[in-house]
Amino acid sequence: MEGHRGPREPNRRLAELITEAGCSNAGLARRVNLAGAELGLDLRYDKTSVARWLRGQQPRATTPALIAEALGRKLGRPVTVEEIGMVDERDGSSSLALGLAADTQEAIAVAAGLWRADAAGREQLRAASFAVAAMVGPSRDWLIMAEDPVVARGMAAAKNGHAPLRVGLSDVAAVRATTDAFRALDHRFGGGHVRVLAVRYLDGVVAELLRGTYPERVGRQLFGAAAALTELAGYLACDTGRLGLAQRYYIQALRLSQAAGDRAHGGHILSAMSHLANSLGAPRETVQLARSADEGARGMASPHVRAEFFCAEARGYAAMRDRRAAEQALGRASDELERGGGDAPVWSSYFDHHYVADAAAACHRDLDQPRQAAEQAAAALAGFGVDKTRRRVLNLFTLAAARVQGGEVEAGCAAATEAVKLSGRARSARAVEALHDFDRRLDPYAAVAATREFRSLIALRRPGEPINA
């Protein structure tokens, strides 16, 4: 059952994860065998097998994925094959797009490869697991990355067997307008209605533009437009429950924004990555990514954009139950918005005091401060219009959770019922998860009439109606 490539070196990544999981060699072997049995495999690994893996031996076939699954279950978070220092031989795309390219030529190739694989429906890529470590590494690389000296492409660079497309500012404007349209649709209807369209546009249009010919000024703007749409595609992947795929889109968006020479946008992308880490239960990495965003964009991000960074940081502190640090970060976010100055970039124009209130509501909920959470959720809700359906749904669930935390079960169920009814227009995995989170919070109040009524309501709408990932 074992294989091996190249000279063996001790697998330090695997050793660190086994230690973190508090697992013995025999315990890990048993867990791997059980994970295999679920797939109908008769595996008979033992502590000696694990010792061989630790010495650097590479197991064949499905075993690396089973090791990652076994450790992930013990740790309570997703673990990828890359994290355990192995290669999943079932899936050549397992490490696709998880790093920052060295130059713009490579950046185009990696991003286009990601879009192509996703548009083609490569299931291994779409089902790829999320790895926190694979986001922290690129963020560190971005912090020290030098500016790309030249991004212009002439005929020689663009040769691909046929006459390359000549790209102008009108092409850039078209990409930006298309991105704005996708973003508006996402706000109203959720990522489930938009994601496939965005990916096909990236693969069919944006990739061809990036491979075309363009002067320096056009090239910088083209990379910026491509970065914005790639970032949006990452968010859409999040909203459809494909977190490992979202991670790859965010990393490539970060690299494209670097080619655009836009460090502020890079920081904005890191703050999105920070929220992704927080949703996966990695609060320390959440804070680290938010701080990296602020440090890397220092002197270039407007107060409006910096407010985003501090909100992301606050969410991480709240998850760690550090009330003082969370409140300080939220205060800095509000201060930045008050200070203002400069126009907000289009990719951040939505962010205002209502989004700070929304972040504050989630923080107070996580800190078990129901009164403050409800107040902030109500303040946020007042600012989200009918064009932001999903945001209203998520905010209503935050409000509902706060009410239940405060013992107001009827009020909580009323807010959640409004969210469920409103969500009929949105296909969003985040809305589904918010619903499930609220439902779990009702467990201590299962006998209350309001709980029974709410659960009867959602039972009639399962699976997939009207909330549908």
Secondary structure, 3 states (H helix, E strand, C coil): CEECCCCCCCCHHHHHHHHHHCCCHHHHHHHHHHHHHCCCCCCCCCHHHHHHHHCCCEECCCHHHHHHHHHHHHHCCCCCCCCCCCCCCCCCCCCCCCCCCCCHHHHHHHHHHHHHHHHCCCHHHHCCCCCCHHHHHHHHHHHHCCCCCCCCECHHHHCCCCCCCECCHHHHHHHHHHHHHHHHHHHHHCHHHCHHHHHHHHHHHHHHHHCCEECHHHHHHHHHHHHHHHHHHHHHHHHCCCHHHHHHHHHHHHHHHHHCCCHHHHHHHHHHHHHHHHHCCCHHHHHHHHHHHHHHCCCCCCHHHHHHHHHHHHHHHHHCCCHHHHHHHHHHHHHHHHHCCCCCCHHHCCCCHHHHHHHHHHHHHHCCCHHHHHHHHHHHHCCCCCCCHHHHHHHHHHHHHHHHHCCCHHHHHHHHHHHHHHHHHCCCHHHHHHHHHHHHHCHHHCCCHHHHHHHHHHHHCCCCCCCCC
